[in-house]
């Protein structure tokens, strides 16, 4: 699937102005998507993400992102490492005779493994719920022989394996013999030099320019034949490579060159086998890039609580509980709440005129509309309620902020007029415009008149829009012109503070005098201002405030009445149903009891008749009469045994519904008694499924633990969980814990390094790091690691090795080869 097919967009789409993305905050959204990508391929797709009004493609991208969000919350671990881009290397080796580099071969192997894991993930039986993601990988093909061959050639240390070819195995065998010979001989020479006093007692063989050298006192340099490679800073020590070591080193170099030639030969053969599959592999890497991009979009959606709303292929929006994503993230860090926005623009009410106090949230509402609509038409999920509906617009326009330009000799108001001129020229019935502080920047009466005329024109062509203003003539316009509607940012007149809530249907007051009083503005100045304003404007604002208070009171009463009515109706329905069940069941039980009584009476009559006849016929003796009386007495006892307990037994046997009602009653007793949760109760947020436990109460709030996360929630928003729900939640937590453990192990493996550097550490610090490092290596089943502690005075080396001897999982440890660090590095082999 070529990337071009994934990001194709309309070139004629009109977004105005050129810095639209910066104005609404989408630039930061794009950066956050890029930050969540794991590969350059994914980042490139994030950079190329653009506004589109192609409904079918948008529907595809949005549903793909939503499916990937469901993947992330499904609990199954999805591959999250080794998202590498090898397309450049694949393009390079298309030339016959070229060969893949060793480090690129390793990257090819691990990235193809990741692609394979992604494909296998969507072949799982549970993947039926991700049909679009399954289809995305349908045409991706990775030749398994490539992975098998690569695994035979290179190991997990990015080194060509000895077994890659018989010739390489033999060359490396000879190399090891030669290296051991050199190390053994130079060690002998070093001992001899020390014995003859040509060097210090604590001197050791070291490396200079890739050569093994012996440190000799400068005065003794002519006493050892060899090649001088270096001297100390003071000039008192000379570093000499002995002559016989030089000869051995030349032989070693010849073997190393032979090794290099053999490796190139192996890589060339592998590349020749790889070349016919390059086109398939390039397609596979494009698939990996798309998966990376979708994963980043899904991660961001989870972070901001974004969902897939209902889609509509018309210019229309109906959002419930919409929030500005950047404001949400910022407030979340500060543990503050964002007031959600509910807004609807349709054919009846296309233009929303928002008014209200300064710093009351008007501009935030306007930016929220612009940003979420733009995100949606770029294929991103948006933070709204799932019941929301999102439509498609062909043009987006925004006029916000100061566009003053010294270069173009434009004032702030002139720049606004230039923007509005562009809007009037290009707007149509599929345009969504957003204008902040409409009409401001010039003389209020004239600016308001121009703004009114512009709105009437835009309304006539049936454009959609959101504008903010303080002008009364624009507030009144919404009441006169069909297609326009007022909106108010609510204000708490008692505490003189904004509520940041949008109410559709009425204009808002600026509350200028109230805000001025709160900040301590001189009362004499305010009194003069009121006189200058005139009673008409003051009365208009006062009426708005009074209407708002009356509306709130009526709304509260309505909520209380509706709640009481629903509660009573529910109780009546439940008890009516129970009564009908009891009446029906009781009739059956009474009838069975009657039938049973008839049978008993019939049997008793027969027994008495038989007894009397037996006495008469046999002229029974006292003993036989006594036996007959005992039979009658036993029958009497059986009749007396029919007590309520038997009836209850019969009810349980023949009317299981009553047992069920009995159990429901106990359940109600558990959840209904003392409905306010207490510490230790299992609860859930009303309307949600997640169950947590109350760990602390503070006033009207409760601190609830949901797994490892703790939240403070109003008591009124909580309800006690049923026992059955608690049991189900415990079963889920086990599965979730397992998935979390596997995810942690994957992260730990991705971050683990095969060498621990302890240089510069104190002994106690180093020991603590080694302990954690070896524990991680054992946990991740690493077979061999190295610890770099340096030479120094040998204290750190001794402490580390003494600790290693105490660990049973350590098979052995030794110095690294001299050319790899010698006694300054300890190589640890684990069981």
C-alpha angles and dihedrals in degrees: 000000000000114000090234089068091054098054103029109144140178112269093202095059110129117221115167135230109024091240093051093126092053093048095053095039098250091128089070091045090055091049091052091052090050091049090057094052118101098202141042088243090060092045091051090054090049090052091050094049108124143172114275137177096194098122098198094051093043090050090052095048093045094048091047090053091047092050090051090050087055089049090057094049095042092086095238113123111244121203108269107170141064095037093161131164113227096164093107092052091045090053090049096053093051086094110093112246094029120114136205117257119246096245090047091050089057091048090048092053097048095042093049087049089054091050089050091051090051091051092046090050090062092047091064116112091245091059093084086095090063102057096153093051091047089052091049091067097038095104097037112113128183117185105232091209088067091057092044092050093046091051090053092052107042134037131212091268091064090251128131108250120244087233093057086101137354091241093053090049091054094045092052091047089056090045092055091049091050093046092049090049092051093045092049094047096046090049089055091049090049091053091048092050091051091047091052091048095242091128140027118278092241094048119122138191110272139176129253122178089345094307129115107241139179120226108233129183107256092239090058099045094112091054092072119058114222148084120306111225104170147341134221122263090258093046091234095112126055122197110219130183105212115239096242090050088053090057092046089047090055090054089048090051091053090053091048090052089050089050091051092050091050092049091052089050091052092047092047092053090048092048091051089055090046097049098078090056099049095105091052091047093050088053089050091053091050087053089051090051092052091048089050091050093047090047091053091049091049093048091051091047091054091048094055097034093247123172140182108262124202109284125231126186092213135082097269142111134194111174128180122196095353117176134190103251097214092047089048092054092046094048092044090059089050092044091241129138125242115217107233121232125229113194139157130193114184140147091281096048108023101153122052117199109199120198134169143107125331113267087018096121103266094129091043090055091050093048091046091057092048096044098045093046090049092047090049092051090048089059098259126135112244133219101251135114115282091243091063122112123218124195136191128260124189097207133035124193132180134182111186137135132015113318095177110152125194091185093059095034091240125151120213093261093044091054090051090051091051090053092047090048089057090048094051091049097050108026122113139160091291096053125110113199131184121196122181122209090359114210096012125126098063141049103323099229093049095039090050092050093051091047091050092051092049092050092050090052093049090047091052092057089047096242119163123234154150120221133176123211148153094210116117093208090061091048090053091045091067089059093053104038121068110227095041129090135183126238128190132204103224122239131198102231092186096056095026095232136119120256096203090225124133119221116191121214106040137060122249132230123238091224088210096156094044093051091046091053092049093056090049100256112175109275092216090060091048092050091053091047091052090052091049092048093055131226095273095067093040092051090049091056093043091052090051090052093048092048090051093052092048090048092053092049093050092046091052091050091049092051091050093048093046091049093050092046092050092048094051092045091050093049092049093049093049095048093043089055092048091048092052091049092049093047092049093046095044091056090055092048094048091049091050090048090052092050090048091050091050091052092049093048091048091050092046093052091051091049093050092047092049091048094051091046091049092052093049096045096047097032082228124226122234090267094055091044089053091052091050091050090051090055091053090046091052090052090051090053091050089054091050091050091069094100133151088273090066090048090052089049089051090049092052090047099045104025110044089164089072090054088051090052089049091054091046088053090056090047089051088049090054096047098028102048109088094357091194106092119242131200109295097025119129109234143168135204110261108264093016132097104212112106124212138170126247108240101167140014122209116175109297093346132081129205106224127189114217100185106297093345123088124200136183109226134175111257089229090064094055133083131183115260121237119246092245090053091050091053092050091048092054090053090052093049092060092056091045091050091053092051090048092052092051091048091051091051091051090051092047092050091050092053098041117113123203093223129054115206113210098166112137094017126126116240095255092047092047093049091053092050092047091051093054092040095053090045090055092046091052091046092051093044094239110171101202135020136168129224117207108206101148127228107266112133092330096247096118091046091052094048092050094048093046088055092047091056089061094058114087092199090064108094096187145327134207145162117285116247112282093249089054098049105294114210091357089076129050117207110210122199116199128205 
